[in-house]
Amino acid sequence: MTHSKEAKKFGDTVRRMREAAGISQEELAARCGLHRTYVGSVERGERNISLANIVRLARALHAKPGSLLEDA
């Protein structure tokens, strides 16, 4: 597990944006074609997420990929 400071900040941003959109982890996962447990581990900062999955999450959240990285 990663648990780096940057991964935690990234996960916090994803969670904040998901909650602002009013969707569950399961809904976000379905929108971007990832598993719900994967999205949960990203939000907890346990994953060293790939660029491809950053783009998938951003599209599902109707955001630019860079906006997910601003605080990281």
Secondary structure, 3 states (H helix, E strand, C coil): CCCCHHHHHHHHHHHHHHHHHCCCHHHHHHHHCCCHHHHHHHHCCCCCCCHHHHHHHHHHCCCCHHHHHCCC
